[in-house]
Each structure stands twice: as C-alpha cells, then as structure tokens.
C-alpha cells in the first residue's frame, strides 16, 4: 500500500512538468515565428529604436492642469508633461508627489509612476 502514494506523486509531478514544458515550447514557437516574420535582426533594431524614442524624467509634481503635469526636475528645471489615455499610471498623481516618467520626444508621458 505504500506504492500508491508514491505512484500518485510521481504521476502528478510528471503531469506538472509536461504542463510547464508546453508553455515554454509555445513561447519559443511564438518568438521564432515573430523573428522569422521580421527578418531575425529586425527585432534587435526595433528594440534599439524603442529605447531611443523615450527618456526618463524624475522630479516633484508642482501642479496638475487637466492632462498636463508640471514637474520640477532634480536639477531644478521645470518641464510640462502631457498625459493621454495611453499613459500608464498606477495611481492618481497629485502635486507634491515625486515621480518617474517615461516621456517621448513630444513630452507625452508614456508612463508615470511614483519614484522609488
């Protein structure tokens, strides 16, 4: 009777292992299909372009005017950031909050989060 619990546990572990492997294989297949569709090195070029298309601003929110945030940067200068429906935010940002924002070249905030 000792064999039953061992058999059940071995079968359970094998089942869970197969589930994990199938997820990993699906992810690998999706990545390979994406790479083939974009010509392999295109993924790296896209990633570099995406990284160059934004910069990070840290500072304190001076005031909020509808969808614009006026931020006093750590160097003392002020900058106005525009937020739209695509801006990722975790909570309501108010005057006095210290934030970290990813901003594109048009000063539109891609994301605004409390600074660490």
Steps between C-alpha positions, in 0.01 A plus 500: 500500500800731523530495121175688434605836649836476324340419165249783537773749592723390209211526254402843639855629465520368145170665411611837640834470321323440168278804555802719566684370196202562272489867609871540438470340156210726406702807602798379297279436196345848523843661528630301201196592290541867589870486418437337162231751415730795575820368351685397818711807574206733455396418859826642634471811285141558612604466863780755456265744326244460780767567762617814321146633458449593866685644796441487873411802711509495879378777724224647713158587359449874545144510365254305290303682231245257352719263299826691546743445785753771585802328651797659673791280398779405736727760333248777585356553152128465435345301220140448393391143420184415312309185598240336278288184502805291409706621798553222754445612860467295815317759704385861496799729491457828689710806578785418736548142378847394388468319168696321233359538150592349165448776247520501120654777289172696499497505885204264507527271801502131410492408869494684831578317823598603852880529516681230696 
